[in-house]
Amino acid sequence: MLKTRVLTALVLLAVLLPVLYSNNYTAFAVVATAFFGVAIWETFRLFNPKSGKAVLVAGLWTALFVWIFFIAGSVSTSIFWLSPSFWFYFSVALWLVRFVPSLKMGLPPLDSTRNTLFSLTYAITLVGCFAAIVTLYAYSPLYLLSVLAIVWCADIFAYFSGKAFGKRKLAPSISPGKSWEGVYGGCVAVIVIATLVILFGGEALANTFPVRVQASLGWAVTYLTLILIVAASVVGDLFESQLKRRAGMKDSSNLLPGHGGVLDRIDALVPVLPLAALVGAWL
């Protein structure tokens, strides 16, 4: 299993890193759109595991994504709902009022109208997530990577902190392996690493997310923003675990051998990236 995970990771890096650092916006947008389509396909399967329409639904949502952000949006900037900011605000609002409460209240039954509406709202947050990916990349590949790195660091250090100190379960009915101690450890690690980047990163890291936030908004807002990002990443991870548990699936798909599916890799990023894009717009 470890060998498979490593090989898959190497293949992904070999494909994604050249695109990321090519400074070719069109190539990056094409790759991001392809991943968006796969994420929608996996989402529909999690919400409707017995349906055979996942490919059709993914195609329709992908066409809508392309039309909004690369066709209509490039022609008219005066219509708010065609702007990425609308989708960032909408996504953050949906997480606050709909998905965070679901972690406590539970999900609607699979074969219900409420579940269909729920799947539509989650698809909207995926639109916001991938719109944020493209927007952050357009600002700077390093800027995008720095936001991703915050989530990756939080996840890695939460795992090791949880293993070493975990006693109080975070959400035992959803993800029994996660603990509050793990969350605290991940949060502390992110704050420490971000502080070191801000103080000692120099010119090479001047265009990263923590440095930009601190330079514009100060230390207190920077730390608050980092804490919110870590919290949002935990919520995104738990929510996808909740979806998989309800659908009886171990992974969102098996497209990435050893890693599961695209959603398994980006679940924590879905609520984080629109939030980071909004913060970036205020800088």
C-alpha positions as CSV (number, residue, x, y, z in Angstrom):
1,M,0.0,0.0,0.0
2,L,2.8,2.4,0.9
3,K,4.6,1.7,-2.4
4,T,1.3,2.4,-4.3
5,R,0.7,5.7,-2.4
6,V,4.3,6.9,-3.2
7,L,4.1,6.0,-6.9
8,T,0.7,7.7,-7.2
9,A,2.1,10.8,-5.5
10,L,5.1,10.9,-7.7
11,V,3.0,10.7,-10.8
12,L,0.7,13.4,-9.6
13,L,3.7,15.6,-8.8
14,A,5.3,15.0,-12.2
15,V,2.0,16.1,-13.9
16,L,1.0,19.0,-11.6
17,L,4.2,20.7,-10.7
18,P,5.2,21.6,-14.3
19,V,1.7,22.9,-14.9
20,L,1.8,24.9,-11.6
21,Y,5.1,26.6,-12.3
22,S,4.6,27.0,-16.1
23,N,2.9,30.4,-15.5
24,N,0.5,29.2,-18.2
25,Y,-2.9,30.2,-16.8
26,T,-4.8,28.4,-19.6
27,A,-3.1,25.1,-18.9
28,F,-3.7,25.4,-15.2
29,A,-7.3,26.3,-15.7
30,V,-7.8,23.2,-17.9
31,V,-6.3,20.9,-15.3
32,A,-8.3,22.6,-12.5
33,T,-11.5,22.2,-14.5
34,A,-10.8,18.5,-15.1
35,F,-10.3,17.9,-11.3
36,F,-13.4,19.9,-10.6
37,G,-15.4,17.5,-12.9
38,V,-14.0,14.5,-11.1
39,A,-14.8,16.0,-7.7
40,I,-18.4,16.6,-8.8
41,W,-18.6,13.0,-10.1
42,E,-17.4,11.6,-6.8
43,T,-19.7,13.9,-4.9
44,F,-22.8,12.7,-6.8
45,R,-21.8,9.1,-6.1
46,L,-21.5,9.9,-2.4
47,F,-24.9,11.5,-2.3
48,N,-26.6,9.1,-4.7
49,P,-24.7,5.8,-4.5
50,K,-27.4,3.9,-6.3
51,S,-27.7,6.3,-9.3
52,G,-26.0,5.8,-12.6
53,K,-26.2,9.5,-13.6
54,A,-22.9,10.6,-12.0
55,V,-21.1,11.2,-15.3
56,L,-24.0,13.2,-16.8
57,V,-24.3,15.4,-13.7
58,A,-20.5,15.9,-13.6
59,G,-20.5,17.0,-17.2
60,L,-23.3,19.5,-16.7
61,W,-21.7,21.0,-13.6
62,T,-18.3,21.2,-15.4
63,A,-19.9,22.9,-18.4
64,L,-21.5,25.4,-16.0
65,F,-18.2,26.0,-14.3
66,V,-16.5,26.7,-17.6
67,W,-19.3,29.0,-18.8
68,I,-19.4,31.1,-15.6
69,F,-15.6,31.6,-15.1
70,F,-14.1,31.3,-18.5
71,I,-16.8,32.5,-21.0
72,A,-19.5,34.7,-19.5
73,G,-17.3,35.9,-16.7
74,S,-14.6,37.0,-19.0
75,V,-17.1,39.0,-21.1
76,S,-19.1,40.7,-18.3
77,T,-17.7,41.7,-15.0
78,S,-20.7,43.8,-13.9
79,I,-22.9,40.9,-13.0
80,F,-22.0,39.9,-9.4
81,W,-22.9,36.3,-9.6
82,L,-20.5,35.9,-12.5
83,S,-17.6,37.1,-10.4
84,P,-15.5,34.7,-8.3
85,S,-16.2,36.8,-5.2
86,F,-19.9,35.9,-5.3
87,W,-19.0,32.2,-5.1
88,F,-16.5,32.8,-2.3
89,Y,-19.1,34.5,-0.2
90,F,-21.8,32.0,-1.1
91,S,-19.5,29.0,-0.3
92,V,-18.4,30.4,3.1
93,A,-22.0,31.2,4.0
94,L,-23.2,27.7,3.1
95,W,-20.5,26.1,5.3
96,L,-21.5,28.3,8.2
97,V,-25.3,27.8,8.0
98,R,-25.6,24.4,6.5
99,F,-22.6,22.1,6.6
100,V,-21.1,22.9,10.0
101,P,-24.4,22.2,11.8
102,S,-24.8,18.9,9.9
103,L,-21.8,17.5,11.8
104,K,-24.0,17.6,14.9
105,M,-27.5,17.2,13.4
106,G,-26.6,14.5,10.9
107,L,-27.3,14.1,7.2
108,P,-30.7,13.7,5.5
109,P,-31.8,10.2,4.3
110,L,-30.2,9.2,1.0
111,D,-33.5,8.8,-0.9
112,S,-35.0,12.1,0.0
113,T,-35.6,15.5,-1.5
114,R,-33.6,17.1,1.3
115,N,-30.6,15.0,0.2
116,T,-30.9,16.2,-3.4
117,L,-30.9,19.8,-2.2
118,F,-28.1,19.0,0.1
119,S,-26.0,17.6,-2.8
120,L,-26.7,20.8,-4.8
121,T,-25.5,23.1,-2.1
122,Y,-22.3,21.0,-1.6
123,A,-21.7,21.2,-5.4
124,I,-21.9,25.0,-5.1
125,T,-19.2,24.9,-2.5
126,L,-17.0,22.9,-4.9
127,V,-17.6,25.6,-7.5
128,G,-16.4,28.2,-4.9
129,C,-13.4,26.0,-4.0
130,F,-12.1,25.6,-7.6
131,A,-12.9,29.2,-8.5
132,A,-10.6,30.0,-5.5
133,I,-7.9,27.7,-6.8
134,V,-7.9,29.4,-10.2
135,T,-8.1,32.9,-8.6
136,L,-5.2,32.3,-6.2
137,Y,-3.1,30.8,-9.0
138,A,-3.7,33.9,-11.1
139,Y,-2.3,36.0,-8.3
140,S,0.7,33.8,-7.8
141,P,1.5,30.0,-7.9
142,L,3.5,30.5,-4.7
143,Y,0.5,32.3,-3.1
144,L,-1.7,29.3,-3.9
145,L,0.9,26.8,-2.6
146,S,1.3,28.7,0.6
147,V,-2.5,28.4,1.4
148,L,-2.4,24.6,0.5
149,A,0.7,24.2,2.7
150,I,-1.2,25.6,5.7
151,V,-3.8,22.9,5.4
152,W,-1.2,20.2,4.7
153,C,0.8,21.2,7.8
154,A,-2.3,21.2,10.0
155,D,-3.2,17.7,8.8
156,I,0.3,16.3,9.2
157,F,0.9,17.7,12.6
158,A,-2.7,16.9,13.8
159,Y,-2.0,13.3,12.9
160,F,1.2,13.0,14.9
161,S,-0.2,15.1,17.8
162,G,-3.2,12.9,17.9
163,K,-1.1,9.8,17.9
164,A,1.1,11.1,20.7
165,F,-1.4,12.9,22.9
166,G,-4.9,12.1,21.7
167,K,-7.4,11.3,24.4
168,R,-10.5,13.3,23.8
169,K,-12.3,12.2,20.6
170,L,-13.3,15.1,18.3
171,A,-16.2,13.4,16.5
172,P,-16.3,9.7,17.4
173,S,-19.4,8.9,15.4
174,I,-17.9,10.4,12.2
175,S,-14.1,9.9,12.4
176,P,-13.1,7.9,15.5
177,G,-9.4,8.5,14.9
178,K,-9.5,12.3,15.3
179,S,-8.9,14.0,18.6
180,W,-9.1,17.5,20.1
181,E,-5.4,17.2,21.0
182,G,-4.6,16.5,17.3
183,V,-6.5,19.6,16.3
184,Y,-4.7,21.7,18.9
185,G,-1.3,20.3,17.8
186,G,-2.0,21.0,14.1
187,C,-3.1,24.6,15.0
188,V,0.0,25.3,17.1
189,A,2.3,23.9,14.4
190,V,0.7,26.1,11.7
191,I,1.1,29.2,13.9
192,V,4.7,28.4,14.7
193,I,5.6,27.7,11.0
194,A,3.8,30.7,9.7
195,T,5.5,32.9,12.3
196,L,8.9,31.6,11.2
197,V,8.0,32.2,7.6
198,I,7.0,35.8,8.3
199,L,10.1,36.6,10.4
200,F,12.7,34.7,8.4
201,G,11.3,33.9,5.0
202,G,12.8,37.0,3.4
203,E,12.3,38.0,-0.2
204,A,11.8,34.4,-1.3
205,L,8.6,33.9,0.7
206,A,7.4,37.5,0.7
207,N,4.5,36.6,-1.6
208,T,3.1,33.9,0.6
209,F,-0.3,34.0,2.3
210,P,0.9,34.5,5.9
211,V,3.4,37.2,5.0
212,R,0.8,39.1,3.0
213,V,-1.8,38.9,5.7
214,Q,0.6,40.0,8.4
215,A,1.9,42.9,6.4
216,S,-1.6,44.2,5.7
217,L,-3.6,43.3,8.8
218,G,-1.1,42.7,11.6
219,W,-0.2,39.8,13.9
220,A,-3.5,39.4,15.7
221,V,-5.6,39.1,12.5
222,T,-3.0,36.8,11.0
223,Y,-3.2,34.4,13.9
224,L,-7.0,34.6,13.9
225,T,-7.1,33.9,10.2
226,L,-4.7,30.9,10.6
227,I,-6.9,29.5,13.4
228,L,-10.0,29.9,11.2
229,I,-8.3,28.2,8.3
230,V,-7.3,25.2,10.5
231,A,-10.8,25.0,11.9
232,A,-12.3,25.1,8.4
233,S,-10.0,22.4,7.2
234,V,-11.1,20.1,10.1
235,V,-14.7,20.7,9.3
236,G,-14.2,19.9,5.6
237,D,-12.4,16.7,6.4
238,L,-15.1,15.6,8.9
239,F,-17.9,16.5,6.5
240,E,-16.6,14.2,3.8
241,S,-16.0,11.5,6.3
242,Q,-19.7,11.9,7.2
243,L,-20.7,11.5,3.6
244,K,-18.6,8.4,3.1
245,R,-19.8,6.8,6.3
246,R,-23.5,7.4,5.2
247,A,-22.8,6.0,1.7
248,G,-20.9,3.0,3.0
249,M,-17.8,3.9,1.1
250,K,-14.2,3.9,2.3
251,D,-13.0,6.4,-0.3
252,S,-14.7,8.8,-2.6
253,S,-13.4,6.7,-5.6
254,N,-10.4,4.7,-6.5
255,L,-9.0,7.0,-9.2
256,L,-5.8,7.7,-7.2
257,P,-4.5,4.3,-6.1
258,G,-3.4,4.3,-2.5
259,H,-5.0,7.7,-2.0
260,G,-8.7,7.2,-2.8
261,G,-10.3,9.9,-4.9
262,V,-9.9,13.6,-5.6
263,L,-12.4,14.5,-2.8
264,D,-10.3,12.5,-0.4
265,R,-7.3,14.8,-1.3
266,I,-9.2,18.1,-1.3
267,D,-11.9,17.6,1.4
268,A,-10.2,19.9,3.8
269,L,-9.6,22.5,1.1
270,V,-13.2,22.9,0.1
271,P,-14.2,25.3,2.9
272,V,-10.7,26.7,3.2
273,L,-9.9,28.1,-0.2
274,P,-12.9,30.4,-0.7
275,L,-12.2,31.7,2.8
276,A,-8.6,32.3,1.9
277,A,-9.6,34.0,-1.4
278,L,-11.9,36.4,0.5
279,V,-9.1,37.3,2.9
280,G,-6.8,37.8,0.0
281,A,-9.3,40.1,-1.7
282,W,-9.2,42.3,1.5
283,L,-5.4,42.7,1.5
